[in-house]
Amino acid sequence: QVQLVESGGGLVQAGGSLRLSCAASGRTFSRNAMGWFRPAPGTERETVAAITWRSFNTYYADAVKGRFTISRDDATNTVYLQMNSLKPEDTAVYYCAVDGKALGSSWREPVGYDYWGQGTQVTVSS
C-alpha cells in the first residue's frame, strides 16, 4: 500500500531553516509529480511547492518563492523541502503528496494529487 512519511518539522526562530523530507513507499513515483502543501485561508490546502518528474519543472507559492526549494531523489522515492529565512507566517502543518498517475497535468494544484502524508508541524517563533 502506498504510504508517505514526512519528517523534519520542528520549532525554529524566525530567519532559521528547516528541511522537510517525505519518503514514499509502495510503488515507484519517478514519473509522478510530488509536492508540499499547507492549510490556507479559504481553501483546505494550498500548494507550497511542487515538482515534476525528473525535476523538469517546479512551482512555488509567491509567499515562499526565493526562500524555499523543493527537490526530489528518485533513487529513494523522497521529496524534500528546504525552507530558509523562515517567517512566523510559515507556521503550519506541512503535508507532502504524490500524484497517483504518471505525468499528471494538474501538478501545481492539490487536486492533482492522490496520496498524502500525515503532515509535519513547522512552528516559527518571532
MMTF fields as JSON, N, C-alpha, C and O atoms, coordinates in Angstrom:
{
  "mmtfVersion": "1.0.0",
  "mmtfProducer": "UNKNOWN",
  "numBonds": 503,
  "numAtoms": 504,
  "numGroups": 126,
  "numChains": 1,
  "numModels": 1,
  "chainsPerModel": [1],
  "groupsPerChain": [126],
  "chainIdList": ["A"],
  "bondAtomList": [4, 2, 8, 6, 12, 10, 16, 14, 20, 18, 24, 22, 28, 26, 32, 30, 36, 34, 40, 38, 44, 42, 48, 46, 52, 50, 56, 54, 60, 58, 64, 62, 68, 66, 72, 70, 76, 74, 80, 78, 84, 82, 88, 86, 92, 90, 96, 94, 100, 98, 104, 102, 108, 106, 112, 110, 116, 114, 120, 118, 124, 122, 128, 126, 132, 130, 136, 134, 140, 138, 144, 142, 148, 146, 152, 150, 156, 154, 160, 158, 164, 162, 168, 166, 172, 170, 176, 174, 180, 178, 184, 182, 188, 186, 192, 190, 196, 194, 200, 198, 204, 202, 208, 206, 212, 210, 216, 214, 220, 218, 224, 222, 228, 226, 232, 230, 236, 234, 240, 238, 244, 242, 248, 246, 252, 250, 256, 254, 260, 258, 264, 262, 268, 266, 272, 270, 276, 274, 280, 278, 284, 282, 288, 286, 292, 290, 296, 294, 300, 298, 304, 302, 308, 306, 312, 310, 316, 314, 320, 318, 324, 322, 328, 326, 332, 330, 336, 334, 340, 338, 344, 342, 348, 346, 352, 350, 356, 354, 360, 358, 364, 362, 368, 366, 372, 370, 376, 374, 380, 378, 384, 382, 388, 386, 392, 390, 396, 394, 400, 398, 404, 402, 408, 406, 412, 410, 416, 414, 420, 418, 424, 422, 428, 426, 432, 430, 436, 434, 440, 438, 444, 442, 448, 446, 452, 450, 456, 454, 460, 458, 464, 462, 468, 466, 472, 470, 476, 474, 480, 478, 484, 482, 488, 486, 492, 490, 496, 494, 500, 498],
  "bondOrderList": [1, 1, 1, 1, 1, 1, 1, 1, 1, 1, 1, 1, 1, 1, 1, 1, 1, 1, 1, 1, 1, 1, 1, 1, 1, 1, 1, 1, 1, 1, 1, 1, 1, 1, 1, 1, 1, 1, 1, 1, 1, 1, 1, 1, 1, 1, 1, 1, 1, 1, 1, 1, 1, 1, 1, 1, 1, 1, 1, 1, 1, 1, 1, 1, 1, 1, 1, 1, 1, 1, 1, 1, 1, 1, 1, 1, 1, 1, 1, 1, 1, 1, 1, 1, 1, 1, 1, 1, 1, 1, 1, 1, 1, 1, 1, 1, 1, 1, 1, 1, 1, 1, 1, 1, 1, 1, 1, 1, 1, 1, 1, 1, 1, 1, 1, 1, 1, 1, 1, 1, 1, 1, 1, 1, 1],
  "groupList": [{"groupName": "GLN", "atomNameList": ["N", "CA", "C", "O"], "elementList": ["N", "C", "C", "O"], "formalChargeList": [0, 0, 0, 0], "bondAtomList": [1, 0, 2, 1, 3, 2], "bondOrderList": [1, 1, 2], "singleLetterCode": "Q", "chemCompType": "L-PEPTIDE LINKING"}, {"groupName": "VAL", "atomNameList": ["N", "CA", "C", "O"], "elementList": ["N", "C", "C", "O"], "formalChargeList": [0, 0, 0, 0], "bondAtomList": [1, 0, 2, 1, 3, 2], "bondOrderList": [1, 1, 2], "singleLetterCode": "V", "chemCompType": "L-PEPTIDE LINKING"}, {"groupName": "LEU", "atomNameList": ["N", "CA", "C", "O"], "elementList": ["N", "C", "C", "O"], "formalChargeList": [0, 0, 0, 0], "bondAtomList": [1, 0, 2, 1, 3, 2], "bondOrderList": [1, 1, 2], "singleLetterCode": "L", "chemCompType": "L-PEPTIDE LINKING"}, {"groupName": "GLU", "atomNameList": ["N", "CA", "C", "O"], "elementList": ["N", "C", "C", "O"], "formalChargeList": [0, 0, 0, 0], "bondAtomList": [1, 0, 2, 1, 3, 2], "bondOrderList": [1, 1, 2], "singleLetterCode": "E", "chemCompType": "L-PEPTIDE LINKING"}, {"groupName": "SER", "atomNameList": ["N", "CA", "C", "O"], "elementList": ["N", "C", "C", "O"], "formalChargeList": [0, 0, 0, 0], "bondAtomList": [1, 0, 2, 1, 3, 2], "bondOrderList": [1, 1, 2], "singleLetterCode": "S", "chemCompType": "L-PEPTIDE LINKING"}, {"groupName": "GLY", "atomNameList": ["N", "CA", "C", "O"], "elementList": ["N", "C", "C", "O"], "formalChargeList": [0, 0, 0, 0], "bondAtomList": [1, 0, 2, 1, 3, 2], "bondOrderList": [1, 1, 2], "singleLetterCode": "G", "chemCompType": "PEPTIDE LINKING"}, {"groupName": "ALA", "atomNameList": ["N", "CA", "C", "O"], "elementList": ["N", "C", "C", "O"], "formalChargeList": [0, 0, 0, 0], "bondAtomList": [1, 0, 2, 1, 3, 2], "bondOrderList": [1, 1, 2], "singleLetterCode": "A", "chemCompType": "L-PEPTIDE LINKING"}, {"groupName": "ARG", "atomNameList": ["N", "CA", "C", "O"], "elementList": ["N", "C", "C", "O"], "formalChargeList": [0, 0, 0, 0], "bondAtomList": [1, 0, 2, 1, 3, 2], "bondOrderList": [1, 1, 2], "singleLetterCode": "R", "chemCompType": "L-PEPTIDE LINKING"}, {"groupName": "CYS", "atomNameList": ["N", "CA", "C", "O"], "elementList": ["N", "C", "C", "O"], "formalChargeList": [0, 0, 0, 0], "bondAtomList": [1, 0, 2, 1, 3, 2], "bondOrderList": [1, 1, 2], "singleLetterCode": "C", "chemCompType": "L-PEPTIDE LINKING"}, {"groupName": "THR", "atomNameList": ["N", "CA", "C", "O"], "elementList": ["N", "C", "C", "O"], "formalChargeList": [0, 0, 0, 0], "bondAtomList": [1, 0, 2, 1, 3, 2], "bondOrderList": [1, 1, 2], "singleLetterCode": "T", "chemCompType": "L-PEPTIDE LINKING"}, {"groupName": "PHE", "atomNameList": ["N", "CA", "C", "O"], "elementList": ["N", "C", "C", "O"], "formalChargeList": [0, 0, 0, 0], "bondAtomList": [1, 0, 2, 1, 3, 2], "bondOrderList": [1, 1, 2], "singleLetterCode": "F", "chemCompType": "L-PEPTIDE LINKING"}, {"groupName": "ASN", "atomNameList": ["N", "CA", "C", "O"], "elementList": ["N", "C", "C", "O"], "formalChargeList": [0, 0, 0, 0], "bondAtomList": [1, 0, 2, 1, 3, 2], "bondOrderList": [1, 1, 2], "singleLetterCode": "N", "chemCompType": "L-PEPTIDE LINKING"}, {"groupName": "MET", "atomNameList": ["N", "CA", "C", "O"], "elementList": ["N", "C", "C", "O"], "formalChargeList": [0, 0, 0, 0], "bondAtomList": [1, 0, 2, 1, 3, 2], "bondOrderList": [1, 1, 2], "singleLetterCode": "M", "chemCompType": "L-PEPTIDE LINKING"}, {"groupName": "TRP", "atomNameList": ["N", "CA", "C", "O"], "elementList": ["N", "C", "C", "O"], "formalChargeList": [0, 0, 0, 0], "bondAtomList": [1, 0, 2, 1, 3, 2], "bondOrderList": [1, 1, 2], "singleLetterCode": "W", "chemCompType": "L-PEPTIDE LINKING"}, {"groupName": "PRO", "atomNameList": ["N", "CA", "C", "O"], "elementList": ["N", "C", "C", "O"], "formalChargeList": [0, 0, 0, 0], "bondAtomList": [1, 0, 2, 1, 3, 2], "bondOrderList": [1, 1, 2], "singleLetterCode": "P", "chemCompType": "L-PEPTIDE LINKING"}, {"groupName": "ILE", "atomNameList": ["N", "CA", "C", "O"], "elementList": ["N", "C", "C", "O"], "formalChargeList": [0, 0, 0, 0], "bondAtomList": [1, 0, 2, 1, 3, 2], "bondOrderList": [1, 1, 2], "singleLetterCode": "I", "chemCompType": "L-PEPTIDE LINKING"}, {"groupName": "TYR", "atomNameList": ["N", "CA", "C", "O"], "elementList": ["N", "C", "C", "O"], "formalChargeList": [0, 0, 0, 0], "bondAtomList": [1, 0, 2, 1, 3, 2], "bondOrderList": [1, 1, 2], "singleLetterCode": "Y", "chemCompType": "L-PEPTIDE LINKING"}, {"groupName": "ASP", "atomNameList": ["N", "CA", "C", "O"], "elementList": ["N", "C", "C", "O"], "formalChargeList": [0, 0, 0, 0], "bondAtomList": [1, 0, 2, 1, 3, 2], "bondOrderList": [1, 1, 2], "singleLetterCode": "D", "chemCompType": "L-PEPTIDE LINKING"}, {"groupName": "LYS", "atomNameList": ["N", "CA", "C", "O"], "elementList": ["N", "C", "C", "O"], "formalChargeList": [0, 0, 0, 0], "bondAtomList": [1, 0, 2, 1, 3, 2], "bondOrderList": [1, 1, 2], "singleLetterCode": "K", "chemCompType": "L-PEPTIDE LINKING"}],
  "groupTypeList": [0, 1, 0, 2, 1, 3, 4, 5, 5, 5, 2, 1, 0, 6, 5, 5, 4, 2, 7, 2, 4, 8, 6, 6, 4, 5, 7, 9, 10, 4, 7, 11, 6, 12, 5, 13, 10, 7, 14, 6, 14, 5, 9, 3, 7, 3, 9, 1, 6, 6, 15, 9, 13, 7, 4, 10, 11, 9, 16, 16, 6, 17, 6, 1, 18, 5, 7, 10, 9, 15, 4, 7, 17, 17, 6, 9, 11, 9, 1, 16, 2, 0, 12, 11, 4, 2, 18, 14, 3, 17, 9, 6, 1, 16, 16, 8, 6, 1, 17, 5, 18, 6, 2, 5, 4, 4, 13, 7, 3, 14, 1, 5, 16, 17, 16, 13, 5, 0, 5, 9, 0, 1, 9, 1, 4, 4],
  "groupIdList": [1, 2, 3, 4, 5, 6, 7, 8, 9, 10, 11, 12, 13, 14, 15, 16, 17, 18, 19, 20, 21, 22, 23, 24, 25, 26, 27, 28, 29, 30, 31, 32, 33, 34, 35, 36, 37, 38, 39, 40, 41, 42, 43, 44, 45, 46, 47, 48, 49, 50, 51, 52, 53, 54, 55, 56, 57, 58, 59, 60, 61, 62, 63, 64, 65, 66, 67, 68, 69, 70, 71, 72, 73, 74, 75, 76, 77, 78, 79, 80, 81, 82, 83, 84, 85, 86, 87, 88, 89, 90, 91, 92, 93, 94, 95, 96, 97, 98, 99, 100, 101, 102, 103, 104, 105, 106, 107, 108, 109, 110, 111, 112, 113, 114, 115, 116, 117, 118, 119, 120, 121, 122, 123, 124, 125, 126],
  "secStructList": [7, 7, 3, 3, 3, 3, 3, 7, 7, 3, 3, 3, 3, 6, 6, 7, 7, 3, 3, 3, 3, 3, 3, 3, 3, 1, 1, 7, 7, 6, 6, 1, 7, 3, 3, 3, 3, 3, 3, 3, 6, 6, 3, 3, 3, 3, 3, 3, 3, 3, 3, 7, 4, 4, 4, 7, 7, 3, 3, 3, 7, 6, 6, 6, 6, 6, 6, 3, 3, 3, 3, 3, 3, 6, 6, 6, 6, 3, 3, 3, 3, 3, 3, 7, 1, 7, 7, 4, 4, 4, 7, 3, 3, 3, 3, 3, 3, 3, 7, 1, 1, 6, 6, 7, 1, 7, 6, 6, 1, 4, 4, 4, 7, 7, 3, 3, 7, 7, 7, 3, 3, 3, 3, 3, 3, 7],
  "xCoordList": [0.846, 0.0, 0.89, 1.941, 0.464, 1.228, 1.204, 0.158, 2.36, 2.48, 3.514, 4.569, 3.211, 4.115, 4.377, 3.444, 5.635, 6.023, 6.873, 7.957, 6.374, 7.09, 7.929, 7.623, 8.98, 9.816, 10.538, 10.547, 11.133, 11.947, 11.322, 11.987, 10.06, 9.435, 9.958, 10.67, 9.593, 10.029, 9.821, 9.124, 10.435, 10.349, 11.639, 12.732, 11.508, 12.671, 12.357, 11.205, 13.373, 13.198, 13.1, 13.611, 12.45, 12.367, 13.756, 14.686, 13.875, 15.158, 15.914, 16.916, 15.453, 16.1, 15.688, 14.961, 16.166, 15.938, 15.495, 15.829, 14.746, 14.368, 14.382, 14.214, 14.582, 14.493, 13.506, 13.732, 12.423, 11.417, 11.72, 12.199, 11.435, 11.606, 10.309, 9.546, 10.07, 8.893, 9.299, 9.647, 9.253, 9.618, 8.364, 7.516, 8.256, 7.117, 7.493, 8.627, 6.546, 6.755, 5.513, 4.445, 5.662, 4.554, 4.589, 4.029, 5.233, 5.403, 6.439, 6.864, 6.84, 7.801, 7.076, 6.111, 7.549, 6.909, 7.851, 7.709, 8.791, 9.776, 9.161, 9.727, 8.032, 7.367, 6.129, 5.33, 5.981, 4.819, 5.228, 6.294, 4.364, 4.631, 4.537, 3.786, 5.302, 5.288, 5.216, 5.667, 4.651, 4.507, 4.385, 4.221, 4.473, 4.292, 3.149, 3.015, 2.328, 1.112, 0.92, 1.469, 0.139, -0.197, -1.58, -2.024, -2.276, -3.582, -3.471, -2.457, -4.531, -4.563, -5.985, -6.942, -6.133, -7.48, -8.255, -7.737, -9.491, -10.357, -10.219, -10.982, -9.275, -9.089, -8.488, -7.795, -8.757, -8.259, -6.743, -6.106, -6.181, -4.734, -4.307, -4.99, -3.168, -2.562, -1.242, -0.609, -0.855, 0.421, 1.541, 1.557, 2.457, 3.645, 4.703, 5.299, 4.924, 5.902, 5.56, 5.018, 5.876, 5.627, 6.719, 7.37, 6.904, 7.986, 7.539, 6.876, 7.901, 7.518, 8.555, 9.591, 8.236, 9.155, 10.498, 10.584, 11.523, 12.908, 13.261, 14.254, 12.469, 12.713, 12.747, 13.454, 12.001, 11.989, 11.352, 11.689, 10.445, 9.782, 9.404, 9.167, 9.353, 8.963, 7.981, 7.89, 7.259, 6.309, 6.446, 6.634, 6.35, 6.387, 5.293, 5.019, 4.679, 3.767, 4.537, 5.702, 3.878, 4.548, 5.115, 6.166, 4.424, 4.837, 6.152, 6.814, 6.535, 7.75, 8.821, 9.933, 8.515, 9.462, 10.73, 10.681, 11.845, 13.126, 13.619, 14.785, 12.744, 13.13, 13.1, 13.914, 12.171, 12.02, 12.522, 12.444, 13.031, 13.47, 12.976, 13.209, 12.297, 11.839, 12.796, 13.306, 13.027, 13.878, 13.395, 12.586, 13.897, 13.497, 14.665, 15.578, 14.621, 15.615, 14.859, 14.299, 14.846, 14.062, 14.679, 13.993, 15.949, 16.57, 15.979, 15.939, 15.526, 14.949, 13.471, 12.873, 12.872, 11.452, 11.125, 10.135, 11.965, 11.865, 11.786, 12.475, 10.945, 10.867, 11.237, 10.883, 11.948, 12.435, 11.907, 11.572, 11.843, 11.554, 12.539, 12.447, 13.476, 14.422, 13.792, 13.45, 13.64, 12.98, 13.991, 14.465, 14.31, 15.239, 14.513, 13.407, 15.146, 14.583, 13.137, 12.265, 12.903, 11.54, 10.926, 11.6, 9.634, 8.862, 7.762, 7.344, 7.292, 6.2, 4.98, 4.288, 4.712, 3.567, 3.738, 2.786, 4.932, 5.143, 4.678, 4.629, 4.344, 3.893, 2.662, 1.659, 2.747, 1.651, 2.031, 3.183, 1.045, 1.309, 1.565, 0.743, 2.682, 3.056, 2.815, 3.219, 2.162, 1.825, 2.532, 2.6, 3.045, 3.54, 2.515, 1.683, 2.587, 1.655, 2.305, 3.271, 1.746, 2.233, 1.05, 0.002, 1.229, 0.233, 0.173, 1.209, -1.024, -1.164, -0.948, -0.823, -0.901, -0.712, 0.578, 0.987, 1.198, 2.416, 2.106, 1.093, 2.977, 2.902, 1.566, 0.984, 1.095, -0.147, -0.048, 1.021, -1.169, -1.192, -1.559, -1.329, -2.116, -2.551, -1.596, -2.029, -0.341, 0.645, 0.868, 1.504, 0.37, 0.513, -0.596, -0.528, -1.6, -2.769, -2.968, -2.632, -3.515, -3.775, -4.666, -4.525, -5.584, -6.489, -5.751, -6.291, -4.556, -3.78, -3.08, -2.367, -3.273, -2.555, -3.494, -4.649, -2.978, -3.805, -3.39, -4.239, -2.119, -1.611, -1.002, -0.229, -1.356, -0.978, -0.315, -0.67, 0.646, 1.275, 0.463, -0.588, 0.961, 0.245, 0.479, -0.236, 1.455, 1.774, 2.87, 3.013, 3.64, 4.667, 4.562, 4.434, 4.616, 4.392, 5.649, 6.738, 5.482, 6.532, 6.05, 5.002, 6.802, 6.458, 7.624, 8.752, 7.347, 8.367, 8.039, 6.992, 8.906, 8.691, 9.249, 10.228, 8.619, 9.038, 10.11, 10.578],
  "yCoordList": [-1.183, 0.0, 1.244, 1.266, 2.261, 3.49, 4.189, 4.312, 4.638, 5.362, 6.459, 6.251, 7.625, 8.753, 9.156, 9.355, 9.275, 9.606, 10.863, 10.883, 11.912, 13.175, 13.235, 12.595, 14.013, 14.258, 15.583, 16.148, 16.068, 17.266, 18.522, 19.553, 18.453, 19.616, 19.885, 19.07, 21.035, 21.395, 22.855, 23.56, 23.3, 24.68, 25.398, 24.913, 26.542, 27.306, 28.793, 29.207, 29.576, 31.019, 31.628, 31.073, 32.755, 33.471, 33.698, 34.069, 33.47, 33.569, 32.259, 32.16, 31.27, 29.979, 29.113, 29.547, 27.878, 26.955, 25.596, 25.187, 24.917, 23.535, 22.824, 23.444, 21.535, 20.717, 19.592, 18.72, 19.617, 18.581, 17.467, 17.711, 16.254, 15.093, 14.312, 14.284, 13.689, 12.846, 11.634, 11.747, 10.49, 9.239, 8.47, 8.201, 8.123, 7.362, 5.897, 5.566, 5.044, 3.614, 2.979, 3.59, 1.766, 1.036, 0.956, 0.032, 1.903, 1.929, 2.976, 3.75, 2.999, 3.969, 5.173, 5.029, 6.367, 7.603, 8.472, 9.695, 7.861, 8.635, 9.481, 10.507, 9.075, 9.81, 10.57, 11.043, 10.679, 11.326, 12.603, 12.678, 13.597, 14.843, 14.646, 13.8, 15.431, 15.42, 16.867, 17.782, 17.058, 18.415, 18.53, 17.542, 19.779, 20.133, 21.128, 22.029, 20.962, 21.731, 22.134, 21.513, 23.176, 23.61, 24.244, 24.71, 24.272, 24.922, 26.404, 27.042, 26.937, 28.342, 28.868, 28.108, 30.166, 30.734, 30.52, 30.743, 30.09, 29.919, 28.615, 28.343, 27.814, 26.528, 25.549, 25.942, 24.284, 23.281, 23.246, 23.153, 23.322, 23.302, 24.092, 24.121, 24.726, 25.404, 24.723, 24.105, 24.85, 24.311, 25.239, 26.416, 24.718, 25.468, 25.34, 26.328, 24.123, 23.85, 22.514, 21.627, 22.375, 21.131, 20.916, 21.858, 19.668, 19.314, 18.176, 17.241, 18.262, 17.251, 16.139, 16.181, 15.154, 14.031, 14.505, 15.426, 13.872, 14.185, 15.646, 16.158, 16.305, 17.694, 18.635, 19.642, 18.324, 19.164, 20.525, 21.504, 20.591, 21.85, 21.909, 20.885, 23.118, 23.335, 24.485, 25.321, 24.507, 25.578, 25.973, 25.123, 27.283, 27.796, 28.822, 29.646, 28.761, 29.824, 31.133, 31.147, 32.223, 33.516, 33.806, 34.433, 33.354, 33.654, 33.001, 33.449, 31.953, 31.237, 31.306, 30.824, 31.883, 31.939, 32.665, 33.741, 32.063, 32.624, 32.181, 32.386, 31.573, 31.108, 29.582, 28.993, 28.952, 27.507, 26.887, 27.497, 25.682, 24.93, 23.497, 22.821, 23.046, 21.671, 20.855, 21.34, 19.643, 18.744, 17.318, 17.046, 16.42, 15.03, 14.118, 14.463, 12.961, 11.932, 10.667, 9.989, 10.358, 9.224, 7.887, 6.865, 7.884, 6.653, 6.194, 4.999, 7.147, 6.831, 7.166, 7.035, 7.598, 7.938, 9.012, 8.916, 10.018, 11.029, 12.419, 12.725, 13.249, 14.65, 15.482, 15.142, 16.571, 17.424, 18.841, 19.267, 19.547, 20.969, 21.668, 21.575, 22.363, 23.164, 24.525, 25.239, 24.88, 26.114, 27.012, 26.704, 28.109, 29.085, 30.385, 30.62, 31.22, 32.52, 32.396, 33.138, 31.472, 31.193, 32.374, 33.105, 32.538, 33.601, 33.003, 31.868, 33.747, 33.221, 32.809, 31.858, 33.502, 33.155, 31.835, 31.336, 31.27, 29.947, 28.841, 27.677, 29.185, 28.193, 27.463, 28.087, 26.163, 25.353, 23.89, 23.542, 23.049, 21.646, 21.488, 21.882, 20.922, 20.732, 19.283, 18.347, 19.125, 17.813, 17.587, 18.486, 16.406, 16.048, 15.166, 14.53, 15.139, 14.351, 13.934, 14.541, 12.883, 12.346, 12.124, 11.628, 12.489, 12.219, 10.717, 10.071, 10.165, 8.741, 8.307, 7.113, 9.244, 8.928, 9.55, 10.618, 8.878, 9.401, 10.587, 10.606, 11.564, 12.73, 13.462, 13.876, 13.616, 14.323, 15.781, 16.388, 16.332, 17.692, 18.743, 19.93, 18.351, 19.301, 19.332, 19.41, 19.273, 19.09, 20.327, 20.236, 21.475, 22.694, 22.849, 23.743, 22.009, 22.154, 20.922, 19.811, 21.113, 19.95, 18.9, 17.709, 19.334, 18.393, 17.398, 16.339, 17.709, 16.821, 15.692, 14.903, 15.605, 14.63, 13.618, 13.917, 12.426, 11.301, 10.703, 10.238, 10.709, 10.108, 11.186, 12.02, 11.166, 12.229, 11.674, 10.607, 12.424, 12.086, 12.576, 13.195, 12.293, 12.625, 14.055, 14.552, 14.707, 16.071, 16.16, 15.285, 17.225, 17.504, 18.969, 19.847, 19.221, 20.562, 21.407, 20.992, 22.589, 23.593, 24.801, 25.371, 25.182, 26.332, 27.307, 26.949, 28.528, 29.566, 30.645, 31.286, 30.842, 31.833, 33.179, 33.251, 34.234, 35.579, 36.09, 37.218],
  "zCoordList": [0.0, 0.0, 0.0, 0.639, -0.711, -0.788, 0.556, 1.194, 0.97, 2.221, 2.07, 1.471, 2.612, 2.61, 4.051, 4.829, 4.398, 5.754, 5.735, 5.152, 6.378, 6.457, 7.725, 8.731, 7.645, 8.804, 8.619, 7.525, 9.678, 9.602, 10.169, 10.269, 10.539, 11.125, 12.52, 13.108, 13.033, 14.365, 14.652, 13.922, 15.722, 16.17, 15.816, 16.11, 15.19, 14.772, 14.906, 14.774, 15.164, 15.238, 13.855, 12.882, 13.775, 12.513, 11.945, 12.66, 10.654, 9.996, 9.918, 9.209, 10.628, 10.635, 9.466, 8.572, 9.487, 8.388, 8.896, 10.008, 8.068, 8.285, 6.947, 5.897, 6.993, 5.797, 6.036, 6.876, 5.302, 5.401, 4.414, 3.307, 4.826, 3.969, 3.916, 4.882, 2.8, 2.628, 1.818, 0.642, 2.443, 1.788, 1.424, 2.274, 0.168, -0.324, -0.48, -0.825, -0.227, -0.38, -0.983, -1.026, -1.441, -2.021, -3.526, -4.116, -4.146, -5.582, -5.928, -5.07, -7.168, -7.651, -8.227, -8.978, -7.87, -8.309, -9.127, -9.149, -9.783, -10.52, -11.627, -12.004, -12.144, -13.214, -12.734, -13.543, -11.448, -10.861, -10.139, -9.527, -10.224, -9.526, -8.016, -7.529, -7.301, -5.853, -5.374, -6.062, -4.203, -3.743, -2.237, -1.521, -1.778, -0.382, -0.267, -1.094, 0.761, 0.906, 2.362, 3.272, 2.562, 3.909, 3.892, 2.843, 5.036, 5.084, 4.77, 5.052, 4.183, 3.828, 3.948, 3.799, 4.218, 4.291, 3.006, 1.912, 3.143, 2.002, 1.263, 0.336, 1.648, 0.999, 1.991, 2.929, 1.775, 2.704, 2.702, 3.752, 1.517, 1.389, 0.168, -0.856, 0.306, -0.82, -1.149, -0.294, -2.378, -2.794, -2.365, -2.727, -1.608, -1.231, -2.31, -2.738, -2.737, -3.777, -4.403, -3.743, -5.666, -6.372, -7.398, -7.85, -7.754, -8.657, -9.553, -9.105, -10.81, -11.781, -11.835, -11.171, -12.645, -12.798, -13.311, -14.123, -12.833, -13.192, -12.901, -13.419, -12.093, -11.698, -12.889, -12.861, -13.923, -15.106, -14.848, -15.514, -13.898, -13.614, -12.143, -11.502, -11.627, -10.24, -10.153, -11.052, -9.069, -8.791, -7.331, -6.461, -7.069, -5.714, -5.506, -6.378, -4.353, -3.976, -3.855, -3.458, -4.199, -4.136, -2.748, -2.618, -1.733, -0.368, 0.019, 0.954, -0.686, -0.317, -1.383, -1.171, -2.501, -3.604, -3.179, -2.582, -3.492, -3.112, -1.757, -1.421, -0.97, 0.355, 0.467, 1.178, -0.228, -0.167, -1.463, -2.53, -1.359, -2.516, -2.408, -1.406, -3.441, -3.478, -4.338, -5.348, -3.936, -4.698, -4.487, -3.601, -5.306, -5.176, -5.467, -6.217, -4.866, -5.079, -5.455, -4.594, -6.731, -7.192, -6.798, -6.798, -6.467, -6.004, -4.678, -4.385, -3.886, -2.587, -2.497, -1.43, -3.602, -3.617, -2.58, -1.855, -2.528, -1.492, -2.101, -3.075, -1.521, -1.892, -0.672, 0.457, -0.911, 0.154, -0.021, -1.127, 1.074, 1.044, 1.961, 3.185, 1.356, 2.111, 2.364, 1.421, 3.611, 3.993, 4.69, 5.784, 4.054, 4.601, 4.899, 4.413, 5.699, 6.053, 6.508, 6.057, 7.387, 7.821, 8.551, 9.275, 8.341, 8.946, 9.82, 9.591, 10.811, 11.632, 10.818, 11.182, 9.737, 8.913, 8.169, 7.57, 8.202, 7.638, 8.571, 8.175, 9.783, 10.745, 10.215, 9.869, 10.157, 9.632, 9.727, 9.984, 9.515, 9.272, 7.782, 6.955, 7.455, 6.067, 5.658, 6.349, 4.541, 4.02, 2.692, 1.854, 2.509, 1.193, 0.5, 1.146, -0.804, -1.58, -2.889, -3.353, -3.468, -4.725, -5.656, -5.243, -6.886, -7.907, -8.163, -8.317, -8.208, -8.435, -9.867, -10.142, -10.772, -12.174, -12.671, -12.216, -13.594, -14.187, -15.081, -15.78, -15.051, -15.942, -15.814, -16.817, -14.615, -14.382, -14.795, -14.726, -15.223, -15.746, -14.709, -14.942, -13.584, -12.564, -11.384, -10.234, -11.65, -10.599, -9.75, -8.7, -10.166, -9.371, -8.336, -7.492, -8.387, -7.534, -6.66, -7.069, -5.453, -4.596, -5.24, -4.962, -6.101, -6.731, -7.604, -7.922, -7.987, -8.825, -8.102, -8.722, -6.808, -6.001, -5.369, -5.065, -5.179, -4.742, -3.408, -2.648, -3.12, -1.898, -1.026, -1.498, 0.251, 1.165, 2.416, 2.915, 2.898, 4.154, 5.334, 5.172, 6.508, 7.732, 8.192, 9.061, 7.628, 7.987, 9.022, 9.876, 8.937, 9.925, 10.325, 9.472, 11.613, 12.136, 12.009, 12.404, 11.456, 11.409, 12.198, 11.893, 13.194, 14.011, 13.997, 14.338, 13.603, 13.511, 14.527, 14.441, 15.463, 16.501, 16.065, 15.321, 16.535, 16.185, 17.12, 16.963]
}
